[in-house]
Amino acid sequence: MFKIGIGFDVHRLVEGRKCIIGGVEIEHSKGLLGHSDADVLTHAICDALLGAAGLGDIGTYFPDTDQKFKDIDSQILLKNVKEEISKFGFEIENIDSIVMAERPKINPHRAKIKAILSKTLEIEESKIGIKATTTEKLGFTGREEGIAAQAVALLTCSPHKTSPTAHTSHCG
């Protein structure tokens, strides 16, 4: 059985913060504002995976009201999401994503982003698509006020692999 999920995230660009996208710190005059490291791409992927598995969203698992997630590396969140969906018998078939930003340019960092996400998710790099686009100077991304990302995840489901500790099967 196949399950598909979509994720979307936005973070404001501000001075005095790091710009981390897909686990890669990218040199830029501004960084992304958020409770965690504000990794917009990783957050969109987390939501896509959780959505495909029918398990809610990133805010359900890692609320911005919980201080233990303050400034946390989003790769830790993604690893936890991967472990959570695995408990229910889901395996990642592929992820496709797009980052919307005028600057910084994402394409020079694409290979490193794929390598980090591949390692975190324990899947082959060929199962991860990373694209980037500008919005032709339109909207908040065009004015360089923030960065947005969208991701789609395709999961396969093997109900017989469901953890005995899982209360319900989302593979059904």
MDAnalysis code that builds the backbone (N, CA, C; Angstrom):
import MDAnalysis as mda
import numpy as np

u = mda.Universe.empty(516, n_residues=172, atom_resindex=np.repeat(np.arange(172), 3), trajectory=True)
u.add_TopologyAttr("name", ["N", "CA", "C"] * 172)
u.add_TopologyAttr("resid", np.arange(1, 173))
u.add_TopologyAttr("resname", ["MET", "PHE", "LYS", "ILE", "GLY", "ILE", "GLY", "PHE", "ASP", "VAL", "HIS", "ARG", "LEU", "VAL", "GLU", "GLY", "ARG", "LYS", "CYS", "ILE", "ILE", "GLY", "GLY", "VAL", "GLU", "ILE", "GLU", "HIS", "SER", "LYS", "GLY", "LEU", "LEU", "GLY", "HIS", "SER", "ASP", "ALA", "ASP", "VAL", "LEU", "THR", "HIS", "ALA", "ILE", "CYS", "ASP", "ALA", "LEU", "LEU", "GLY", "ALA", "ALA", "GLY", "LEU", "GLY", "ASP", "ILE", "GLY", "THR", "TYR", "PHE", "PRO", "ASP", "THR", "ASP", "GLN", "LYS", "PHE", "LYS", "ASP", "ILE", "ASP", "SER", "GLN", "ILE", "LEU", "LEU", "LYS", "ASN", "VAL", "LYS", "GLU", "GLU", "ILE", "SER", "LYS", "PHE", "GLY", "PHE", "GLU", "ILE", "GLU", "ASN", "ILE", "ASP", "SER", "ILE", "VAL", "MET", "ALA", "GLU", "ARG", "PRO", "LYS", "ILE", "ASN", "PRO", "HIS", "ARG", "ALA", "LYS", "ILE", "LYS", "ALA", "ILE", "LEU", "SER", "LYS", "THR", "LEU", "GLU", "ILE", "GLU", "GLU", "SER", "LYS", "ILE", "GLY", "ILE", "LYS", "ALA", "THR", "THR", "THR", "GLU", "LYS", "LEU", "GLY", "PHE", "THR", "GLY", "ARG", "GLU", "GLU", "GLY", "ILE", "ALA", "ALA", "GLN", "ALA", "VAL", "ALA", "LEU", "LEU", "THR", "CYS", "SER", "PRO", "HIS", "LYS", "THR", "SER", "PRO", "THR", "ALA", "HIS", "THR", "SER", "HIS", "CYS", "GLY"])
u.atoms.positions = np.array([
    [0.835, -1.166, 0.000],
    [0.000, 0.000, 0.000],
    [0.889, 1.241, 0.000],
    [0.454, 2.249, -0.726],
    [1.166, 3.520, -0.799],
    [0.386, 4.595, -0.058],
    [1.110, 5.498, 0.584],
    [0.516, 6.656, 1.259],
    [1.333, 7.878, 0.855],
    [0.643, 8.980, 0.582],
    [1.325, 10.203, 0.176],
    [0.978, 11.332, 1.139],
    [1.949, 12.191, 1.406],
    [1.728, 13.325, 2.299],
    [2.414, 14.562, 1.763],
    [1.900, 15.709, 2.165],
    [2.461, 16.983, 1.728],
    [2.803, 17.815, 2.956],
    [3.894, 18.542, 2.861],
    [4.307, 19.419, 3.951],
    [4.669, 20.783, 3.415],
    [4.441, 21.788, 4.224],
    [4.742, 23.171, 3.841],
    [5.222, 23.901, 5.077],
    [6.232, 24.753, 4.916],
    [6.704, 25.550, 6.038],
    [7.239, 26.880, 5.537],
    [7.195, 27.863, 6.432],
    [7.671, 29.220, 6.155],
    [8.387, 29.724, 7.395],
    [9.508, 30.414, 7.186],
    [10.170, 31.100, 8.291],
    [10.649, 32.459, 7.806],
    [10.582, 33.419, 8.716],
    [11.004, 34.791, 8.450],
    [12.534, 34.871, 8.454],
    [13.092, 35.689, 7.562],
    [14.521, 35.980, 7.540],
    [14.795, 37.180, 8.447],
    [15.763, 37.025, 9.360],
    [16.123, 38.103, 10.282],
    [17.640, 38.147, 10.446],
    [18.130, 39.260, 10.910],
    [19.557, 39.385, 11.198],
    [19.868, 38.680, 12.512],
    [21.093, 38.169, 12.619],
    [21.550, 37.570, 13.852],
    [21.199, 36.102, 14.036],
    [20.693, 35.455, 12.997],
    [20.378, 34.025, 13.058],
    [21.116, 33.312, 11.933],
    [21.349, 32.009, 12.128],
    [21.950, 31.187, 11.077],
    [20.899, 30.842, 10.041],
    [21.343, 30.645, 8.815],
    [20.451, 30.217, 7.739],
    [20.732, 28.738, 7.472],
    [19.884, 27.893, 8.051],
    [20.049, 26.446, 7.917],
    [18.911, 25.910, 7.063],
    [19.280, 25.256, 5.975],
    [18.289, 24.692, 5.056],
    [18.710, 23.261, 4.736],
    [17.831, 22.313, 5.050],
    [18.128, 20.910, 4.797],
    [19.333, 20.407, 5.575],
    [19.564, 20.993, 6.747],
    [20.684, 20.567, 7.583],
    [22.005, 21.235, 7.250],
    [22.002, 22.113, 6.257],
    [23.225, 22.786, 5.823],
    [23.171, 24.256, 6.242],
    [24.219, 24.703, 6.922],
    [24.315, 26.123, 7.248],
    [24.834, 26.849, 6.012],
    [24.018, 27.747, 5.504],
    [24.335, 28.474, 4.271],
    [24.710, 29.909, 4.631],
    [25.836, 30.345, 4.113],
    [26.294, 31.713, 4.364],
    [25.293, 32.695, 3.751],
    [24.778, 33.574, 4.606],
    [23.807, 34.572, 4.149],
    [23.769, 35.706, 5.172],
    [23.393, 36.882, 4.754],
    [23.355, 38.040, 5.652],
    [22.257, 37.926, 6.704],
    [21.277, 37.076, 6.479],
    [20.181, 36.860, 7.426],
    [19.987, 35.364, 7.639],
    [19.317, 35.039, 8.722],
    [19.010, 33.648, 9.024],
    [17.522, 33.483, 9.259],
    [17.108, 32.248, 9.500],
    [15.686, 31.943, 9.662],
    [15.296, 31.970, 11.137],
    [14.185, 32.640, 11.414],
    [13.686, 32.805, 12.773],
    [12.699, 31.703, 13.110],
    [12.906, 31.079, 14.254],
    [11.988, 30.049, 14.713],
    [12.380, 29.550, 16.082],
    [11.543, 28.727, 16.665],
    [11.800, 28.172, 17.998],
    [12.983, 27.203, 17.949],
    [13.024, 26.384, 16.899],
    [14.145, 25.459, 16.702],
    [15.198, 26.191, 15.881],
    [15.972, 25.449, 15.087],
    [16.925, 26.100, 14.184],
    [16.231, 26.687, 12.954],
    [14.910, 26.501, 12.863],
    [14.065, 27.080, 11.803],
    [14.413, 26.560, 10.404],
    [14.851, 25.321, 10.314],
    [15.201, 24.709, 9.035],
    [13.917, 24.434, 8.245],
    [13.562, 25.367, 7.412],
    [12.293, 25.363, 6.696],
    [12.106, 24.105, 5.829],
    [13.146, 23.654, 5.178],
    [13.045, 22.469, 4.317],
    [12.823, 21.211, 5.147],
    [13.607, 21.049, 6.197],
    [13.469, 19.866, 7.040],
    [12.094, 19.829, 7.692],
    [11.574, 20.971, 8.091],
    [10.238, 21.022, 8.694],
    [9.163, 20.604, 7.690],
    [9.282, 21.043, 6.464],
    [8.315, 20.645, 5.434],
    [8.380, 19.132, 5.195],
    [9.578, 18.573, 5.203],
    [9.735, 17.120, 5.020],
    [9.128, 16.375, 6.205],
    [9.360, 16.861, 7.423],
    [8.748, 16.233, 8.607],
    [7.227, 16.181, 8.450],
    [6.624, 17.295, 8.065],
    [5.166, 17.338, 7.908],
    [4.681, 16.410, 6.795],
    [5.428, 16.325, 5.707],
    [5.038, 15.428, 4.616],
    [5.056, 13.973, 5.080],
    [6.086, 13.594, 5.817],
    [6.185, 12.214, 6.310],
    [5.085, 11.906, 7.325],
    [4.890, 12.810, 8.275],
    [3.849, 12.598, 9.281],
    [2.462, 12.566, 8.641],
    [2.233, 13.450, 7.673],
    [0.943, 13.486, 6.984],
    [0.670, 12.211, 6.214],
    [1.673, 11.716, 5.519],
    [1.497, 10.477, 4.759],
    [1.155, 9.310, 5.674],
    [1.729, 9.313, 6.874],
    [1.477, 8.235, 7.825],
    [0.199, 8.449, 8.635],
    [-0.452, 9.599, 8.443],
    [-1.672, 9.900, 9.176],
    [-1.401, 10.183, 10.651],
    [-0.248, 10.773, 10.934],
    [0.183, 10.972, 12.322],
    [0.233, 12.433, 12.754],
    [-0.502, 13.295, 12.102],
    [-0.523, 14.691, 12.530],
    [0.540, 15.520, 11.860],
    [1.086, 16.481, 12.635],
    [2.076, 17.393, 12.061],
    [3.213, 17.648, 13.040],
    [4.187, 18.408, 12.589],
    [5.391, 18.659, 13.367],
    [5.071, 19.343, 14.700],
    [4.079, 20.227, 14.717],
    [3.696, 20.914, 15.943],
    [3.112, 19.985, 16.994],
    [2.522, 18.883, 16.563],
    [1.982, 17.893, 17.484],
    [3.105, 17.209, 18.255],
    [4.174, 16.903, 17.558],
    [5.295, 16.169, 18.150],
    [6.333, 17.075, 18.808],
    [6.521, 18.265, 18.257],
    [7.576, 19.161, 18.729],
    [7.022, 20.578, 18.882],
    [6.155, 20.811, 19.859],
    [5.509, 22.124, 19.994],
    [6.498, 23.247, 20.299],
    [6.232, 24.412, 19.728],
    [7.125, 25.550, 19.956],
    [6.940, 26.159, 21.344],
    [6.071, 25.570, 22.140],
    [5.893, 25.994, 23.525],
    [6.763, 25.177, 24.482],
    [7.434, 24.157, 23.961],
    [8.265, 23.270, 24.783],
    [9.726, 23.709, 24.682],
    [10.302, 24.116, 25.800],
    [11.675, 24.625, 25.815],
    [12.722, 23.579, 25.429],
    [12.382, 22.282, 25.515],
    [13.389, 21.282, 25.134],
    [13.672, 21.299, 23.631],
    [12.796, 21.960, 22.863],
    [13.017, 22.061, 21.423],
    [13.602, 23.416, 21.018],
    [13.880, 24.286, 21.983],
    [14.445, 25.606, 21.698],
    [15.816, 25.443, 21.053],
    [15.942, 26.001, 19.839],
    [17.188, 25.986, 19.060],
    [17.680, 24.587, 18.701],
    [16.818, 23.573, 18.770],
    [17.214, 22.199, 18.449],
    [17.550, 22.062, 16.962],
    [18.484, 21.211, 16.665],
    [18.852, 20.862, 15.293],
    [17.679, 20.093, 14.685],
    [17.131, 20.584, 13.601],
    [15.963, 19.951, 12.985],
    [16.246, 18.559, 12.435],
    [17.518, 18.218, 12.249],
    [17.831, 16.851, 11.835],
    [17.472, 15.864, 12.947],
    [17.546, 16.307, 14.184],
    [17.120, 15.461, 15.309],
    [15.609, 15.246, 15.230],
    [14.875, 16.305, 14.918],
    [13.421, 16.180, 14.768],
    [13.088, 15.224, 13.627],
    [13.787, 15.367, 12.503],
    [13.539, 14.511, 11.346],
    [13.843, 13.049, 11.662],
    [14.920, 12.810, 12.386],
    [15.251, 11.436, 12.782],
    [14.143, 10.855, 13.657],
    [13.625, 11.654, 14.577],
    [12.513, 11.210, 15.422],
    [11.258, 10.924, 14.606],
    [10.991, 11.738, 13.607],
    [9.839, 11.509, 12.727],
    [10.017, 10.199, 11.972],
    [11.211, 9.974, 11.458],
    [11.489, 8.729, 10.731],
    [11.270, 7.523, 11.637],
    [11.734, 7.600, 12.872],
    [11.533, 6.504, 13.827],
    [10.051, 6.307, 14.135],
    [9.305, 7.392, 14.253],
    [7.871, 7.308, 14.554],
    [7.103, 6.635, 13.416],
    [7.364, 7.032, 12.176],
    [6.629, 6.405, 11.070],
    [7.041, 4.948, 10.898],
    [8.296, 4.642, 11.222],
    [8.766, 3.251, 11.122],
    [8.058, 2.344, 12.111],
    [7.709, 2.873, 13.290],
    [6.977, 2.094, 14.298],
    [5.668, 1.548, 13.746],
    [5.091, 2.275, 12.799],
    [3.799, 1.898, 12.237],
    [3.933, 1.126, 10.925],
    [5.153, 0.727, 10.587],
    [5.369, -0.103, 9.408],
    [5.596, 0.662, 8.115],
    [5.840, 1.958, 8.192],
    [6.043, 2.753, 6.981],
    [7.515, 2.817, 6.604],
    [7.750, 2.776, 5.295],
    [9.086, 2.968, 4.740],
    [9.008, 4.074, 3.702],
    [10.060, 4.874, 3.617],
    [10.089, 5.998, 2.692],
    [10.454, 5.501, 1.295],
    [9.567, 5.745, 0.346],
    [9.858, 5.438, -1.063],
    [10.594, 6.593, -1.711],
    [10.059, 7.802, -1.525],
    [10.774, 8.977, -2.011],
    [10.201, 10.248, -1.412],
    [11.015, 11.285, -1.501],
    [10.642, 12.628, -1.055],
    [11.005, 13.570, -2.182],
    [10.108, 14.478, -2.491],
    [10.415, 15.531, -3.450],
    [10.119, 16.848, -2.753],
    [10.953, 17.850, -3.000],
    [10.794, 19.108, -2.284],
    [11.219, 20.287, -3.135],
    [10.759, 21.454, -2.695],
    [11.143, 22.694, -3.352],
    [11.304, 23.781, -2.296],
    [12.365, 24.545, -2.433],
    [12.627, 25.687, -1.565],
    [12.379, 26.933, -2.381],
    [11.586, 27.861, -1.823],
    [11.257, 29.106, -2.516],
    [11.972, 30.261, -1.839],
    [12.970, 30.836, -2.539],
    [13.765, 31.940, -1.992],
    [14.456, 32.684, -3.129],
    [14.537, 33.993, -2.994],
    [15.349, 34.769, -3.939],
    [16.824, 34.527, -3.632],
    [17.130, 34.627, -2.335],
    [18.474, 34.373, -1.839],
    [18.339, 33.781, -0.454],
    [19.227, 32.960, -0.013],
    [20.434, 32.503, -0.701],
    [20.091, 31.483, -1.784],
    [20.987, 31.303, -2.687],
    [20.813, 30.314, -3.739],
    [21.002, 28.917, -3.144],
    [20.101, 28.030, -3.464],
    [20.087, 26.681, -2.889],
    [20.889, 25.696, -3.738],
    [20.843, 25.862, -5.052],
    [21.458, 24.875, -5.944],
    [22.923, 24.555, -5.635],
    [23.760, 25.528, -5.234],
    [25.153, 25.176, -4.907],
    [25.280, 24.245, -3.694],
    [24.218, 24.135, -2.909],
    [24.241, 23.331, -1.694],
    [23.435, 22.042, -1.816],
    [22.858, 21.827, -2.969],
    [21.939, 20.695, -3.169],
    [22.562, 19.344, -2.827],
    [23.767, 19.082, -3.287],
    [24.405, 17.775, -3.031],
    [24.626, 17.552, -1.539],
    [25.065, 18.578, -0.838],
    [25.300, 18.446, 0.608],
    [23.968, 18.255, 1.352],
    [22.937, 18.979, 0.939],
    [21.612, 18.824, 1.557],
    [21.118, 17.389, 1.373],
    [21.218, 16.878, 0.156],
    [20.783, 15.499, -0.102],
    [21.560, 14.496, 0.743],
    [22.863, 14.706, 0.872],
    [23.692, 13.792, 1.660],
    [23.269, 13.797, 3.127],
    [23.019, 14.977, 3.679],
    [22.612, 15.066, 5.088],
    [21.236, 14.438, 5.294],
    [20.280, 14.769, 4.439],
    [18.935, 14.204, 4.576],
    [18.952, 12.689, 4.398],
    [19.758, 12.215, 3.461],
    [19.893, 10.773, 3.219],
    [20.415, 10.063, 4.463],
    [21.410, 10.654, 5.087],
    [21.990, 10.061, 6.298],
    [20.972, 10.076, 7.439],
    [20.307, 11.190, 7.643],
    [19.324, 11.309, 8.726],
    [18.181, 10.317, 8.548],
    [17.685, 10.197, 7.320],
    [16.530, 9.333, 7.038],
    [16.914, 7.883, 6.753],
    [18.206, 7.625, 6.619],
    [18.706, 6.292, 6.307],
    [18.089, 5.748, 5.015],
    [18.082, 6.616, 3.991],
    [17.613, 6.212, 2.662],
    [18.645, 6.665, 1.631],
    [18.551, 6.105, 0.440],
    [19.472, 6.472, -0.631],
    [19.211, 7.894, -1.102],
    [20.275, 8.577, -1.477],
    [20.139, 9.935, -1.990],
    [19.230, 9.998, -3.209],
    [19.194, 8.925, -3.990],
    [18.358, 8.908, -5.190],
    [16.864, 8.974, -4.863],
    [16.512, 8.770, -3.601],
    [15.107, 8.851, -3.183],
    [14.707, 10.249, -2.722],
    [15.636, 11.194, -2.840],
    [15.380, 12.554, -2.368],
    [15.535, 13.542, -3.516],
    [14.499, 14.316, -3.753],
    [14.537, 15.377, -4.751],
    [14.572, 16.728, -4.062],
    [15.517, 17.574, -4.451],
    [15.633, 18.925, -3.900],
    [15.626, 19.895, -5.078],
    [14.649, 20.773, -5.089],
    [14.577, 21.790, -6.130],
    [14.523, 23.157, -5.464],
    [14.828, 24.185, -6.233],
    [14.759, 25.550, -5.716],
    [14.191, 26.450, -6.794],
    [13.502, 27.480, -6.346],
    [12.951, 28.451, -7.272],
    [12.884, 29.808, -6.598],
    [12.870, 30.824, -7.398],
    [12.575, 32.157, -6.884],
    [11.087, 32.388, -7.122],
    [10.593, 33.473, -6.602],
    [9.197, 33.828, -6.895],
    [9.157, 35.099, -7.734],
    [10.232, 35.289, -8.490],
    [10.328, 36.423, -9.421],
    [10.069, 37.752, -8.726],
    [10.619, 37.861, -7.510],
    [10.533, 39.079, -6.689],
    [9.108, 39.392, -6.214],
    [8.205, 38.414, -6.299],
    [6.829, 38.593, -5.842],
    [6.652, 38.038, -4.437],
    [5.791, 38.652, -3.660],
    [5.441, 38.153, -2.340],
    [6.557, 38.270, -1.322],
    [6.336, 37.668, -0.127],
    [7.315, 37.791, 0.963],
    [8.646, 37.137, 0.617],
    [8.626, 36.050, -0.179],
    [9.904, 35.444, -0.561],
    [10.614, 36.341, -1.570],
    [9.867, 36.940, -2.459],
    [10.444, 37.846, -3.448],
    [11.052, 39.088, -2.835],
    [10.447, 39.552, -1.751],
    [10.976, 40.717, -1.031],
    [12.080, 40.313, -0.052],
    [12.408, 39.021, -0.027],
    [13.439, 38.451, 0.845],
    [13.121, 38.661, 2.327],
    [11.837, 38.560, 2.647],
    [11.391, 38.651, 4.041],
    [11.379, 37.274, 4.694],
    [11.331, 36.215, 3.875],
    [11.280, 34.862, 4.411],
    [11.563, 33.840, 3.330],
    [11.591, 32.587, 3.756],
    [11.807, 31.455, 2.854],
    [10.698, 30.449, 3.110],
    [10.211, 29.846, 2.040],
    [9.176, 28.815, 2.135],
    [9.706, 27.524, 1.525],
    [9.151, 26.420, 1.985],
    [9.514, 25.117, 1.418],
    [8.280, 24.235, 1.406],
    [8.233, 23.383, 0.405],
    [7.156, 22.413, 0.278],
    [7.782, 21.054, -0.018],
    [7.170, 20.007, 0.535],
    [7.690, 18.659, 0.311],
    [6.531, 17.687, 0.143],
    [6.791, 16.651, -0.616],
    [5.852, 15.550, -0.802],
    [6.605, 14.273, -0.461],
    [5.943, 13.395, 0.279],
    [6.566, 12.123, 0.642],
    [5.664, 10.978, 0.218],
    [6.268, 9.952, -0.332],
    [5.558, 8.724, -0.684],
    [6.088, 7.617, 0.216],
    [5.164, 6.993, 0.952],
    [5.521, 5.907, 1.853],
    [4.913, 4.608, 1.371],
    [5.605, 3.522, 1.633],
    [5.004, 2.202, 1.460],
    [4.697, 1.697, 2.858],
    [3.726, 0.826, 2.907],
    [3.254, 0.357, 4.187],
    [3.234, -1.158, 4.214],
    [3.868, -1.706, 5.223],
    [3.872, -3.150, 5.435],
    [3.248, -3.415, 6.798],
    [1.945, -3.663, 6.854],
    [1.275, -3.844, 8.143],
    [1.912, -4.919, 9.017],
    [2.495, -5.934, 8.415],
    [3.113, -6.991, 9.217],
    [4.366, -6.508, 9.941],
    [4.890, -5.345, 9.563],
    [6.066, -4.790, 10.219],
    [5.682, -3.834, 11.351],
    [4.394, -3.642, 11.577],
    [3.955, -2.718, 12.607],
    [4.468, -3.162, 13.962],
    [4.981, -2.225, 14.726],
    [5.532, -2.495, 16.045],
    [4.465, -3.024, 16.992],
    [4.804, -3.999, 17.816],
    [3.833, -4.502, 18.784],
    [3.444, -3.447, 19.819],
    [4.249, -2.375, 19.945],
    [3.931, -1.327, 20.898],
    [2.981, -0.280, 20.315],
    [2.774, -0.321, 18.995],
    [1.863, 0.631, 18.367],
    [0.435, 0.316, 18.773],
    [-0.302, 1.355, 19.129],
    [-1.678, 1.157, 19.580],
    [-2.645, 0.905, 18.432],
    [-2.378, 1.506, 17.305],
    [-3.226, 1.307, 16.135],
    [-2.342, 1.207, 14.904],
    [-2.858, 0.598, 13.874],
    [-2.119, 0.504, 12.621],
    [-2.598, 1.593, 11.671],
    [-1.690, 2.415, 11.213],
    [-2.023, 3.449, 10.234],
    [-1.827, 2.904, 8.819],
    [-1.431, 1.646, 8.734],
    [-1.178, 1.024, 7.437],
    [-2.474, 0.550, 6.780],
    [-3.509, 0.388, 7.549],
    [-4.755, -0.190, 7.074],
    [-5.352, 0.355, 5.883],
])
